[in-house]
Amino acid sequence: MGFGPIGLPQILIILLIVLLIFGAKRLPEIGSSLGKGIRSFKSSVTGEEEPKPTTVNSETPDSEEGKK
């Protein structure tokens, strides 16, 4: 499994260096911000807006019948 001139051992070394530089606590934050940036770039290129997340109501119709 190779990615051009970069092989698996080189990729593992790069990931180890990144882990040592940023630390294990900051890696999820970096990944999250990178993902948000990519989504923002993609939506600006395609011209589509992201759908707003909807909140889910915890009450169901069955629970309202029990209150009556």
C-alpha positions as CSV (number, residue, x, y, z in Angstrom):
1,M,0.0,0.0,0.0
2,G,1.8,3.1,-1.2
3,F,0.8,6.7,-1.9
4,G,3.3,7.4,-4.7
5,P,6.8,7.8,-3.3
6,I,5.4,7.8,0.3
7,G,5.0,4.4,1.9
8,L,3.3,3.2,5.0
9,P,6.4,3.6,7.3
10,Q,6.8,7.3,6.2
11,I,3.1,8.0,6.9
12,L,3.4,6.4,10.4
13,I,6.4,8.6,11.1
14,I,4.6,11.7,10.0
15,L,1.6,10.9,12.2
16,L,3.9,10.2,15.1
17,I,5.6,13.6,14.7
18,V,2.2,15.4,14.4
19,L,1.1,13.6,17.6
20,L,4.2,14.7,19.4
21,I,3.9,18.3,18.2
22,F,0.2,18.9,19.0
23,G,-0.5,16.3,21.6
24,A,-3.4,13.9,22.0
25,K,-5.8,16.4,23.5
26,R,-5.5,18.9,20.6
27,L,-5.8,16.4,17.7
28,P,-9.7,16.2,17.9
29,E,-10.0,20.0,18.0
30,I,-7.7,20.2,14.9
31,G,-9.7,17.6,13.1
32,S,-13.0,19.2,13.9
33,S,-11.8,22.7,12.8
34,L,-10.4,21.1,9.6
35,G,-13.7,19.4,8.9
36,K,-15.6,22.6,9.4
37,G,-13.3,24.4,7.1
38,I,-13.6,21.8,4.3
39,R,-17.4,21.8,4.6
40,S,-17.5,25.6,4.5
41,F,-15.2,25.6,1.4
42,K,-17.3,22.9,-0.3
43,S,-20.6,24.8,0.4
44,S,-19.1,28.0,-1.0
45,V,-17.9,26.3,-4.1
46,T,-21.1,24.5,-4.8
47,G,-23.3,27.4,-3.7
48,E,-25.4,25.1,-1.4
49,E,-26.1,26.1,2.2
50,E,-25.9,23.6,5.0
51,P,-29.2,22.5,6.4
52,K,-29.7,23.8,9.9
53,P,-29.8,21.0,12.6
54,T,-33.2,20.5,14.0
55,T,-33.9,20.0,17.7
56,V,-35.7,16.8,18.6
57,N,-38.6,17.1,21.0
58,S,-38.3,14.6,23.7
59,E,-42.1,14.3,24.2
60,T,-43.9,11.8,22.1
61,P,-47.7,11.7,21.3
62,D,-47.9,8.7,23.6
63,S,-46.6,10.6,26.6
64,E,-49.3,13.3,26.1
65,E,-52.0,10.7,26.3
66,G,-50.8,9.7,29.7
67,K,-51.1,13.2,31.0
68,K,-54.9,13.5,30.2
